[in-house]
Amino acid sequence: MAPVTVQRLVKELEKLKEQVDAGTLKARDYDERLARIIRELREQGLDADRAAITAALADVAKRGIVTPEVQEHLRHRLGLA
């Protein structure tokens, strides 16, 4: 399997946010989907360097796509912290 692009990661996080905002995704389901995304990233890897990944996570946090806590969780799970 090919590594996941940063753009795809951002797109998946944006989809999660849209579903939460629409009320179609409950908190427990959000956690499960986020865990699945992290697992996929760890298995396939990310097609970007640390700086690009860190910048993308900072951008989605700044735009309110993820909370600062989720941003930090992603950084730790991806070995960036």
MARBA-3410 file (N, C-alpha, C, O; in Angstrom, 1 decimal):
81
0.8,-1.2,0.0,0.0,0.0,0.0,0.9,1.3,0.0,1.9,1.3,0.6 ~ 0.4,2.2,-0.7,1.1,3.5,-0.8,1.0,4.3,0.4,-0.1,4.2,1.1 ~ 2.0,5.1,0.8,1.8,6.0,1.9,0.6,7.0,1.7,0.3,7.3,0.6 ~ 0.1,7.4,2.8,-1.0,8.4,2.8,-0.5,9.8,2.6,0.6,10.1,3.3 ~ -1.1,10.5,1.8,-0.6,11.9,1.6,-1.2,12.8,2.7,-2.2,12.5,3.3
-0.5,13.9,2.9,-1.0,14.9,3.9,-2.4,15.4,3.5,-3.2,15.7,4.4 ~ -2.5,15.6,2.2,-3.8,16.1,1.7,-5.0,15.2,2.1,-6.1,15.6,2.4 ~ -4.7,13.9,1.9,-5.7,12.9,2.3,-6.0,12.9,3.8,-7.2,12.8,4.2 ~ -5.0,13.0,4.6,-5.2,13.1,6.0,-6.1,14.3,6.4,-7.0,14.2,7.1 ~ -5.8,15.5,5.8,-6.6,16.7,6.1,-8.0,16.5,5.6,-8.9,16.9,6.3
-8.2,15.9,4.4,-9.5,15.6,3.9,-10.3,14.7,4.8,-11.5,15.0,5.1 ~ -9.7,13.7,5.3,-10.4,12.8,6.3,-10.8,13.5,7.6,-11.9,13.3,8.1 ~ -9.9,14.3,8.1,-10.2,15.1,9.3,-11.3,16.1,9.0,-12.2,16.3,9.9 ~ -11.3,16.7,7.8,-12.4,17.6,7.5,-13.7,16.9,7.4,-14.8,17.4,7.8 ~ -13.7,15.7,6.8,-15.0,14.9,6.7,-15.5,14.5,8.1,-16.7,14.6,8.4
-14.6,14.2,9.0,-15.0,13.9,10.4,-15.7,15.1,11.0,-16.8,15.0,11.7 ~ -15.1,16.3,10.9,-15.6,17.5,11.4,-17.0,17.8,10.8,-17.9,18.2,11.5 ~ -17.1,17.7,9.5,-18.4,17.9,8.9,-19.5,17.0,9.4,-20.6,17.4,9.7 ~ -19.2,15.7,9.7,-20.2,14.8,10.2,-20.5,15.1,11.6,-21.7,15.0,12.0 ~ -19.5,15.5,12.4,-19.8,15.9,13.8,-20.7,17.2,13.8,-21.7,17.2,14.5
-20.4,18.2,13.0,-21.2,19.4,12.9,-22.6,19.1,12.4,-23.6,19.8,12.9 ~ -22.8,18.1,11.5,-24.1,17.8,11.0,-24.9,16.9,12.0,-26.1,16.7,11.8 ~ -24.2,16.4,13.0,-24.9,15.6,14.0,-25.0,14.1,13.6,-25.8,13.4,14.2 ~ -24.3,13.7,12.6,-24.4,12.4,12.1,-23.4,11.5,12.7,-23.3,10.3,12.4 ~ -22.5,12.0,13.5,-21.4,11.3,14.1,-21.3,11.6,15.5,-21.1,12.7,15.9
-21.5,10.6,16.4,-21.5,10.8,17.8,-20.0,10.7,18.3,-19.1,10.3,17.6 ~ -19.8,11.2,19.5,-18.5,11.3,20.1,-17.8,9.9,20.1,-16.6,9.9,19.7 ~ -18.4,8.9,20.5,-17.8,7.6,20.5,-17.4,7.1,19.1,-16.3,6.6,18.9 ~ -18.3,7.4,18.1,-18.0,7.1,16.7,-16.8,7.9,16.2,-16.0,7.4,15.4 ~ -16.8,9.2,16.6,-15.7,10.1,16.2,-14.3,9.5,16.7,-13.4,9.4,16.0
-14.3,9.0,18.0,-13.1,8.5,18.5,-12.7,7.2,17.8,-11.5,7.0,17.5 ~ -13.7,6.4,17.4,-13.3,5.1,16.7,-12.8,5.4,15.3,-11.8,4.8,14.9 ~ -13.4,6.4,14.6,-12.9,6.8,13.3,-11.6,7.4,13.3,-10.7,7.1,12.5 ~ -11.3,8.3,14.3,-10.0,8.9,14.5,-9.0,7.8,14.8,-7.9,7.9,14.2 ~ -9.3,6.8,15.6,-8.4,5.7,15.9,-8.1,4.9,14.6,-6.9,4.5,14.4
-9.1,4.7,13.8,-8.9,4.0,12.5,-7.9,4.8,11.6,-7.1,4.2,10.9 ~ -8.1,6.1,11.5,-7.3,7.0,10.7,-5.8,6.9,11.2,-4.9,6.7,10.4 ~ -5.6,6.9,12.5,-4.3,6.9,13.1,-3.7,5.5,12.8,-2.5,5.4,12.4 ~ -4.4,4.4,12.9,-3.9,3.1,12.6,-3.5,3.0,11.2,-2.4,2.4,10.9 ~ -4.3,3.5,10.3,-3.9,3.5,8.9,-2.6,4.3,8.6,-1.8,3.8,7.8
-2.5,5.4,9.2,-1.3,6.2,9.1,-0.1,5.5,9.6,1.0,5.5,9.0 ~ -0.2,4.8,10.7,0.9,4.1,11.3,1.3,2.9,10.4,2.5,2.6,10.3 ~ 0.3,2.2,9.8,0.5,1.1,9.0,1.1,1.5,7.6,2.1,0.8,7.2 ~ 0.6,2.5,7.0,1.0,2.8,5.7,2.0,3.9,5.6,2.8,4.1,4.7 ~ 2.1,4.7,6.7,3.0,5.8,6.7,2.5,7.1,6.0,1.5,7.0,5.3
3.1,8.2,6.3,2.7,9.4,5.7,3.7,9.8,4.6,4.9,9.7,4.8 ~ 3.2,10.3,3.5,4.1,10.7,2.4,4.5,12.2,2.5,4.1,13.0,1.7 ~ 5.2,12.5,3.6,5.6,13.9,3.9,6.6,13.9,5.0,6.8,12.9,5.7 ~ 7.4,15.0,5.1,8.3,15.1,6.1,7.7,15.6,7.4,6.5,16.1,7.4 ~ 8.4,15.6,8.5,7.9,16.0,9.8,7.4,17.5,9.7,6.3,17.7,10.3
8.1,18.3,9.1,7.7,19.7,9.0,6.3,19.9,8.3,5.5,20.7,8.7 ~ 6.1,19.2,7.2,4.9,19.3,6.5,3.7,18.7,7.3,2.6,19.3,7.3 ~ 3.9,17.6,8.0,2.9,17.0,8.8,2.5,17.9,9.9,1.4,18.2,10.2 ~ 3.6,18.5,10.6,3.3,19.4,11.7,2.6,20.6,11.3,1.7,21.1,11.9 ~ 3.0,21.2,10.1,2.3,22.3,9.6,0.8,22.0,9.2,0.0,22.9,9.5
0.6,20.9,8.7,-0.8,20.5,8.3,-1.7,20.3,9.6,-2.8,20.8,9.6 ~ -1.1,19.7,10.6,-1.8,19.6,11.9,-2.1,20.9,12.5,-3.2,21.1,13.1 ~ -1.1,21.8,12.4,-1.3,23.2,13.0,-2.4,23.9,12.2,-3.2,24.6,12.8 ~ -2.5,23.7,10.9,-3.5,24.4,10.1,-4.9,23.9,10.4,-5.8,24.7,10.5 ~ -5.0,22.5,10.5,-6.4,22.0,10.8,-6.8,22.4,12.2,-8.0,22.6,12.4
-5.9,22.6,13.1,-6.3,23.0,14.5,-6.6,24.5,14.4,-7.6,24.9,15.0 ~ -5.9,25.3,13.7,-6.2,26.7,13.5,-7.5,27.0,12.9,-8.2,27.9,13.3 ~ -7.9,26.1,11.9,-9.2,26.3,11.3,-10.3,25.6,12.0,-11.5,25.7,11.6 ~ -10.0,25.0,13.2,-11.1,24.5,14.0,-11.6,23.1,13.5,-12.6,22.6,14.0 ~ -10.8,22.4,12.7,-11.1,21.1,12.2,-10.9,20.1,13.3,-11.7,19.2,13.5
-9.9,20.3,14.1,-9.6,19.5,15.2,-9.3,20.4,16.4,-8.9,21.5,16.2 ~ -9.5,19.9,17.6,-9.2,20.6,18.8,-7.7,20.6,19.0,-7.0,19.7,18.5 ~ -7.2,21.5,19.8,-5.8,21.4,20.2,-5.4,20.1,20.8,-4.3,19.6,20.6 ~ -6.3,19.5,21.6,-6.1,18.2,22.2,-5.9,17.1,21.2,-5.1,16.3,21.3 ~ -6.8,17.1,20.2,-6.7,16.1,19.1,-5.4,16.3,18.3,-4.8,15.4,17.9
-5.1,17.6,18.1,-3.8,17.9,17.4,-2.7,17.3,18.1,-1.8,16.6,17.5 ~ -2.6,17.5,19.4,-1.5,17.0,20.2,-1.5,15.5,20.3,-0.5,14.8,20.2 ~ -2.7,14.9,20.3,-2.9,13.4,20.3,-2.3,12.9,19.0,-1.6,11.9,19.0 ~ -2.7,13.5,17.9,-2.1,13.0,16.6,-0.6,13.2,16.5,0.1,12.3,16.1 ~ -0.1,14.3,17.0,1.4,14.5,17.0,2.1,13.3,17.8,3.1,12.8,17.4
1.5,13.0,19.0,2.1,11.9,19.8,2.0,10.6,19.1,3.0,9.8,19.1 ~ 0.8,10.3,18.6,0.6,9.0,18.0,1.4,8.8,16.8,1.8,7.6,16.4 ~ 1.7,9.9,16.1,2.5,9.8,14.8,4.0,9.9,15.1,4.8,9.9,14.2 ~ 4.4,10.1,16.4,5.8,10.2,16.7,6.4,11.5,16.4,7.6,11.6,16.1 ~ 5.6,12.6,16.4,6.1,13.9,16.1,6.5,14.7,17.3,7.1,15.8,17.2
6.0,14.2,18.4,6.3,15.0,19.7,7.4,14.5,20.4,7.7,15.1,21.5
END
